[in-house]
Amino acid sequence: MGREYEPTVGQWYEDLENEETFQVLKVDEDKETVEIQHLDGDVEELDVDGWAELDLELSEEPEGWSGSKAEKDAEEDEDEDEDWDEDEDDDDDDDLDDEDDEDHEEY
């Protein structure tokens, strides 16, 4: 077999035997699995034994790559966090307005 590389999230690899390029999306040490995404968008889960059998070379992100599932999920999570923060800020402003109204009523 070829060189053995540890799976690294976000890293691109070339499977020399199958002539396929893929990116590691997730490594689950508890389940001992590696989730990868092929260029065509297909996501596959390998066990650590299956990973060790691959004949791999490190690779660069392919030209024209539109983004991985992991990147898109991360962007969606960021968008949700931003929306939540904006809602929270709006609530804080409402609380301040209520306090101002109460202060004016006392006079």
C-alpha positions as CSV (number, residue, x, y, z in Angstrom):
1,M,0.0,0.0,0.0
2,G,1.0,3.7,-0.4
3,R,1.6,6.3,2.2
4,E,-0.7,6.4,5.2
5,Y,-2.1,9.8,6.1
6,E,-4.2,10.6,9.1
7,P,-7.6,12.0,8.0
8,T,-7.7,15.7,8.5
9,V,-11.0,17.7,8.2
10,G,-10.9,20.0,5.2
11,Q,-7.9,18.3,3.6
12,W,-8.1,17.0,0.1
13,Y,-6.7,13.6,-0.9
14,E,-6.4,11.7,-4.1
15,D,-7.2,8.0,-4.0
16,L,-4.5,6.7,-6.4
17,E,-6.1,3.3,-6.9
18,N,-9.5,4.6,-7.9
19,E,-8.2,7.9,-9.4
20,E,-10.7,9.9,-7.3
21,T,-10.3,13.1,-5.4
22,F,-12.2,13.8,-2.2
23,Q,-12.2,16.0,0.9
24,V,-12.6,14.9,4.5
25,L,-15.7,16.3,6.1
26,K,-15.7,14.8,9.5
27,V,-13.7,12.4,11.7
28,D,-15.6,10.7,14.4
29,E,-13.1,9.2,16.8
30,D,-15.8,7.6,19.0
31,K,-17.4,5.7,16.1
32,E,-14.0,5.3,14.4
33,T,-15.4,6.7,11.1
34,V,-14.3,9.2,8.5
35,E,-16.9,11.1,6.4
36,I,-15.7,12.1,2.9
37,Q,-17.2,14.0,0.0
38,H,-16.3,13.2,-3.6
39,L,-16.1,15.8,-6.3
40,D,-19.5,14.8,-7.6
41,G,-21.0,15.7,-4.2
42,D,-21.5,12.2,-3.0
43,V,-20.8,11.7,0.7
44,E,-19.4,8.5,2.0
45,E,-18.5,7.2,5.4
46,L,-15.5,4.9,5.9
47,D,-14.4,3.0,8.9
48,V,-10.8,3.5,10.0
49,D,-9.8,0.2,8.6
50,G,-11.2,1.2,5.2
51,W,-9.3,4.5,5.4
52,A,-6.1,2.7,6.2
53,E,-6.4,0.5,3.0
54,L,-6.6,3.6,0.7
55,D,-3.5,4.4,-1.4
56,L,-3.6,8.2,-0.9
57,E,-1.7,11.3,-1.9
58,L,-2.3,14.7,-0.4
59,S,-4.1,17.0,-2.9
60,E,-5.1,20.6,-3.4
61,E,-8.7,21.8,-3.6
62,P,-9.8,21.2,-7.2
63,E,-10.1,24.3,-9.5
64,G,-13.7,25.3,-9.8
65,W,-14.8,23.5,-6.6
66,S,-18.1,25.0,-5.5
67,G,-17.8,24.2,-1.8
68,S,-18.2,21.1,0.3
69,K,-21.2,20.1,2.3
70,A,-19.2,20.9,5.5
71,E,-18.5,24.4,4.3
72,K,-22.2,25.0,3.4
73,D,-23.4,23.6,6.7
74,A,-20.9,25.9,8.5
75,E,-22.2,28.9,6.6
76,E,-25.8,28.0,7.4
77,D,-24.9,27.7,11.1
78,E,-23.2,31.1,11.0
79,D,-26.3,32.6,9.3
80,E,-28.5,31.1,12.0
81,D,-26.2,32.5,14.8
82,E,-26.3,35.9,13.2
83,D,-30.1,35.9,13.0
84,W,-30.4,34.8,16.6
85,D,-28.0,37.6,17.7
86,E,-29.9,40.2,15.8
87,D,-33.2,39.0,17.4
88,E,-31.5,39.1,20.8
89,D,-30.3,42.7,20.3
90,D,-33.8,43.8,19.2
91,D,-35.2,42.4,22.5
92,D,-32.6,44.3,24.5
93,D,-33.6,47.6,22.8
94,D,-37.2,46.9,23.6
95,D,-36.3,46.4,27.3
96,L,-34.5,49.8,27.3
97,D,-37.5,51.5,25.7
98,D,-39.8,50.0,28.3
99,E,-37.5,51.3,31.1
100,D,-37.4,54.8,29.5
101,D,-41.2,54.8,29.4
102,E,-41.4,53.9,33.1
103,D,-39.0,56.6,34.1
104,H,-41.1,59.2,32.3
105,E,-44.3,58.1,33.9
106,E,-42.8,58.8,37.4
107,Y,-42.4,62.5,36.8
